[in-house]
Amino acid sequence: MSIYKKYFPITNQYTYLNTPASGLLPEPVLQWRHNHDLDFFVMGSMLKMKQAEVLTEVREKVGTLFNCAPNRVALTPNFSYGFNTLLEGIPRTQKVLLLEQDYPSLNWPFTSREFDITYVTIDAELESAVEAAFAKAQPNIFAFSMVQWINGIKIDQDFLKKLKTAYPETLFFADGTQYLGTEVFDFENSALDVIGASTYKWMNAGYGNGLFMFKERVAAYGDPKTTGFNSLQGKYKPQEGSFIGRFEPGHQDTLNYGSLGAAIDLIKEVGMSTIDQSIKELSEEARSAFIERGLLEDAVVGRKGHSNIFNLKGDRVLYKRLRENDILCIERGDGIRVGFHYFNTQDDLNVLLKVLDCTL
């Protein structure tokens, strides 16, 4: 049994494979939230007078974990809010490259604003298809999820770096909601210009908090119009019109963003490299077992590497059987989606495989 299950009591009652849908709230974060609200109950506005300090600390924790200067970290309620704010400042004349059937919160903000869009099909040869589309369409913006929400296909970061070298003027926008918190990530040395994420999934920070990280050049490229009194509050938003201030126009909830800070503290306690290794080892074993049983689509089987999210071939009958055996997962696309986090173990995989073998 994983020593980390103690932070997530539900894992002692269920085989929890549903982090791609909803991450768990760890006990240390729950305790932090309890203490915060108790302080608010007792102290009232005296606690809120420290709001700027709390948000500054969270911003710095995000920057340290992912190697991004804190003055280029924006704290948003979720990915969708931040991404729509970003696109409001982008000229509609820009040519955009998207992936077909990518997460709606990534693609719809472009289609609703009538950008000039080209699509790439997601399959086993995704990187080759993207490269060919770049040569033909010459996009100004390439927007994509680091990990696909339905089947877990993960775009290769080394490929992204090569592509960025070949097309340095193209802006790379990434949704990291199904990615951040699963492996070591260095934003400053990545190919990405922007990455945003809702952090209730793999970072286990609870709902109502998210983050965005930007490279320096992005501020000069777009001009979001969102603003408010909080746009200039805090150490890293020194003047009206500051870029990250555009993403934080109103009162920021110290409970929600403080929860993100507490979640990062737990990640640091466990160790991001430990989380990375644990997830990779179990996911590779799961992938082999699923391939052996013919449970994965060809697009996933044909790739060299994969993420920790899988869509298993199966119908409503199989889904009901999994739930009857206390395996928490979800129906997505044409199958059943499962995902493995660092608190998952070989025993969790064995429980899943046992039910699958009895059903198939």
C-alpha positions in Angstrom: 0.0 0.0 0.0 1.2 3.5 -0.9 2.3 5.6 2.1 0.5 8.5 0.4 -3.0 7.0 0.7 -3.1 8.4 4.2 -3.6 11.8 2.7 -6.6 10.6 0.7 -9.0 8.5 2.9 -11.3 7.6 0.0 -8.6 5.4 -1.5 -9.0 3.1 1.5 -12.6 2.4 0.4 -12.5 2.7 -3.3 -10.0 2.1 -6.2 -9.8 5.7 -7.2 -8.9 6.0 -10.9 -11.0 9.1 -11.6 -8.4 11.9 -11.1 -8.8 12.9 -14.8 -12.3 14.0 -13.9 -11.9 15.2 -10.3 -8.7 15.2 -8.2 -9.0 14.4 -4.5 -8.6 16.9 -1.7 -5.7 15.8 0.5 -5.9 15.9 4.2 -3.2 18.6 4.6 -5.1 20.9 2.2 -8.3 20.3 4.1 -6.6 21.2 7.3 -5.2 24.4 5.8 -8.7 25.3 4.6 -10.1 24.7 8.0 -7.5 26.9 9.7 -8.0 29.6 7.1 -11.8 29.8 7.6 -11.4 29.6 11.4 -9.0 32.6 11.2 -11.5 34.5 9.0 -14.3 33.6 11.4 -12.3 35.0 14.4 -10.3 37.8 12.7 -12.7 39.1 10.0 -11.1 41.9 7.9 -7.8 41.6 9.8 -7.2 38.4 7.9 -8.2 39.9 4.6 -5.7 42.7 5.1 -3.1 40.0 4.4 -4.6 39.0 1.1 -1.8 40.5 -1.0 0.8 38.6 1.0 -1.0 35.3 0.7 -1.4 35.7 -3.1 2.2 36.7 -3.5 3.4 33.6 -1.7 1.2 31.3 -3.8 2.4 33.0 -7.0 6.0 32.4 -5.9 5.3 28.8 -5.0 3.9 28.2 -8.5 7.0 29.9 -10.0 9.4 27.8 -8.0 7.7 24.5 -8.7 7.5 25.1 -12.5 10.5 27.4 -13.0 8.7 30.6 -14.0 9.4 34.1 -12.7 6.6 35.0 -10.3 5.8 38.3 -12.1 4.7 36.1 -15.1 2.4 33.9 -13.0 -1.3 34.7 -13.0 -3.8 33.2 -10.5 -7.2 32.5 -12.1 -10.3 30.7 -10.9 -9.9 28.1 -13.7 -8.4 27.5 -17.1 -11.4 28.7 -19.1 -11.5 32.1 -17.4 -7.8 32.8 -18.0 -7.8 31.5 -21.5 -10.8 33.6 -22.6 -9.1 36.6 -21.0 -5.9 35.9 -23.0 -7.8 35.5 -26.3 -9.7 38.7 -25.9 -6.4 40.5 -26.4 -5.4 38.6 -29.5 -6.2 40.1 -33.0 -8.8 38.0 -34.8 -6.6 38.1 -37.9 -4.2 35.5 -36.5 -4.0 32.1 -38.1 -4.6 29.3 -35.5 -3.7 25.6 -35.5 -5.8 23.3 -33.3 -6.2 19.6 -32.7 -9.5 18.0 -33.6 -11.6 16.9 -30.6 -9.2 18.6 -28.2 -10.8 19.8 -25.0 -13.7 22.1 -25.7 -12.5 24.8 -23.3 -9.4 25.1 -25.4 -11.0 25.0 -28.9 -14.3 26.7 -28.4 -12.8 30.1 -27.3 -11.1 30.2 -30.7 -14.2 29.1 -32.8 -16.5 31.5 -30.9 -14.2 34.4 -31.9 -14.0 33.4 -35.5 -10.2 33.0 -35.9 -8.8 31.6 -39.1 -8.5 28.0 -37.9 -6.8 24.8 -39.3 -7.3 21.4 -37.6 -5.0 18.4 -37.2 -6.3 14.9 -36.5 -5.1 13.3 -33.3 -3.6 9.8 -34.1 -0.5 7.7 -33.6 1.4 10.1 -35.9 0.3 13.3 -34.2 3.7 15.0 -34.3 4.2 14.3 -38.0 0.7 15.7 -38.8 1.4 18.8 -36.8 4.7 19.4 -38.5 3.0 19.0 -41.9 0.3 21.4 -40.9 2.8 24.0 -39.8 4.5 23.8 -43.2 1.2 24.3 -45.0 -0.7 26.7 -42.8 2.1 28.7 -41.3 0.1 29.4 -38.1 0.6 32.4 -35.8 -0.7 30.4 -32.9 -0.6 26.7 -32.1 -2.9 25.8 -29.2 -3.2 22.3 -27.8 -3.6 20.2 -24.6 -0.4 18.7 -23.3 -2.4 15.5 -22.6 -5.6 14.7 -24.4 -8.6 14.5 -22.1 -10.4 11.5 -23.7 -7.6 9.1 -24.5 -4.5 10.4 -22.8 -2.3 11.0 -25.8 0.6 13.3 -24.8 2.4 15.5 -27.2 6.1 15.0 -27.2 8.0 17.9 -25.6 11.2 17.3 -27.5 9.2 17.6 -30.7 7.7 20.9 -29.5 11.2 22.2 -28.9 12.3 21.3 -32.4 9.1 22.8 -33.8 9.7 26.0 -31.9 13.2 26.2 -33.2 11.9 26.0 -36.8 9.0 28.4 -36.2 10.2 30.8 -33.4 7.6 33.5 -34.2 4.6 31.1 -33.7 3.1 31.3 -30.2 2.5 28.0 -28.4 -0.5 28.0 -26.1 -1.0 24.9 -23.9 -3.7 23.6 -21.6 -1.9 21.8 -18.8 -5.0 20.8 -16.8 -4.4 17.1 -17.5 -0.7 17.5 -17.2 0.7 19.8 -14.5 1.3 17.8 -11.3 2.1 14.5 -13.1 5.8 15.0 -14.0 8.7 17.4 -13.6 8.1 20.4 -15.8 10.4 23.4 -16.5 8.3 26.2 -18.1 11.2 28.5 -18.7 13.1 25.9 -20.7 10.1 24.6 -22.5 8.9 25.4 -26.0 5.7 27.0 -24.6 4.8 30.7 -24.5 1.8 30.1 -22.4 0.5 27.3 -20.2 -2.6 27.4 -18.1 -4.4 24.9 -16.0 -7.3 24.3 -13.6 -5.5 22.8 -10.6 -8.3 20.6 -9.0 -7.1 17.5 -10.9 -3.5 16.3 -10.7 -2.4 19.1 -8.3 -5.1 18.2 -5.8 -5.8 21.8 -4.9 -9.6 21.7 -4.8 -11.9 23.7 -7.0 -11.9 27.4 -7.7 -8.2 27.9 -8.5 -6.0 27.8 -11.5 -2.8 29.2 -12.9 -1.3 30.7 -16.0 2.4 31.1 -16.8 3.7 33.4 -19.6 6.9 34.0 -21.4 8.1 37.6 -21.6 7.1 38.1 -25.3 3.4 37.3 -24.8 2.7 40.6 -23.0 3.8 42.5 -26.1 1.7 40.3 -28.4 -1.7 40.7 -26.9 -3.6 43.3 -24.9 -6.5 41.9 -22.8 -9.0 44.6 -21.8 -10.1 43.0 -18.5 -9.2 45.2 -15.5 -10.3 46.2 -12.0 -9.0 47.5 -8.7 -7.2 44.2 -8.0 -5.3 44.5 -11.2 -2.7 46.6 -9.5 -2.7 45.1 -6.0 0.3 43.1 -4.8 4.1 42.9 -5.2 4.1 41.7 -8.9 1.4 44.1 -10.3 3.0 47.4 -9.6 1.1 49.6 -12.1 -2.3 49.8 -13.8 -2.4 47.8 -17.0 0.2 45.2 -15.9 -0.2 42.1 -18.0 -0.9 39.6 -15.2 -3.2 42.2 -13.6 -5.5 41.8 -16.6 -6.1 38.2 -15.4 -6.8 39.2 -11.8 -9.2 42.1 -12.0 -11.3 41.5 -8.9 -11.1 40.2 -5.3 -9.1 37.0 -5.2 -10.3 34.3 -2.8 -7.5 33.6 -0.3 -9.2 30.3 0.6 -9.1 28.9 -2.9 -5.6 30.2 -3.9 -4.2 29.5 -0.5 -5.4 25.9 -1.1 -3.3 25.8 -4.2 -0.3 27.0 -2.1 -1.0 24.2 0.4 -1.3 21.7 -2.4 2.1 22.8 -3.7 3.5 22.4 -0.2 2.4 18.7 -0.2 3.8 18.2 -3.7 7.2 19.5 -2.5 6.9 17.3 0.6 6.4 14.2 -1.5 8.8 15.4 -4.1 7.9 16.2 -7.7 10.5 13.7 -9.0 9.0 11.0 -6.8 5.6 11.7 -8.1 6.9 11.7 -11.7 8.6 8.3 -11.3 5.7 6.7 -9.4 3.2 7.7 -12.1 5.4 6.7 -15.0 6.2 3.3 -13.6 2.6 2.3 -12.8 1.3 3.9 -16.1 3.8 2.0 -18.2 2.8 -1.3 -16.5 -0.9 -0.5 -17.0 -0.4 0.4 -20.7 1.3 -3.0 -21.3 -1.5 -4.8 -19.5 -4.2 -2.9 -21.5 -2.5 -3.5 -24.8 -2.2 -7.2 -24.0 -5.9 -7.4 -23.5 -6.8 -5.3 -26.6 -8.3 -2.5 -24.6 -6.7 0.5 -26.2 -7.3 2.2 -29.5 -4.8 1.9 -32.3 -3.8 5.6 -32.0 -2.5 4.9 -28.5 -1.0 1.5 -29.1 1.0 2.9 -32.1 2.8 5.6 -30.1 6.1 5.3 -28.4 5.1 7.0 -25.2 1.9 7.8 -23.4 0.6 9.6 -20.4 -1.2 8.3 -17.2 -4.7 8.5 -18.7 -6.3 5.7 -20.6 -9.6 5.1 -22.4 -10.5 1.5 -22.2 -12.8 -0.2 -24.8 -16.0 -1.0 -23.0 -19.7 -0.3 -22.7 -22.2 0.7 -20.1 -22.3 -2.9 -18.8 -18.6 -2.9 -18.1 -18.8 0.5 -16.5 -21.5 -0.7 -14.2 -19.5 -3.7 -13.3 -16.5 -1.5 -12.4 -18.6 0.7 -10.2 -20.2 -2.4 -8.5 -16.6 -3.3 -7.6 -15.9 0.1 -6.1 -13.7 1.2 -8.9 -14.3 4.9 -9.5 -13.8 6.0 -13.2 -15.9 7.7 -15.9 -17.4 7.1 -19.3 -15.7 9.3 -21.9 -15.9 9.1 -25.7 -16.6 5.5 -26.8 -15.0 3.9 -23.7 -14.2 4.2 -20.0 -11.5 6.5 -18.9 -9.1 5.8 -16.0 -6.0 7.6 -14.7 -3.2 6.8 -12.3 -1.9 9.3 -9.7 1.0 8.9 -7.3 -1.2 7.5 -4.6 -2.3 4.7 -6.9 -0.5 1.3 -6.5 0.0 -2.0 -8.1 -2.9 -3.3 -6.0 -5.2 -0.7 -7.6 -4.1 -1.9 -11.1 -4.6 -5.5 -10.1 -8.1 -4.8 -8.8 -9.0 -3.2 -12.1 -7.4 -6.0 -14.2 -9.2 -8.7 -12.2 -12.6 -7.1 -12.9 -11.7 -6.6 -16.6 -10.6 -10.2 -16.9 -13.8 -11.5 -15.4 -15.9 -9.4 -17.7 -14.2 -9.5 -21.1 
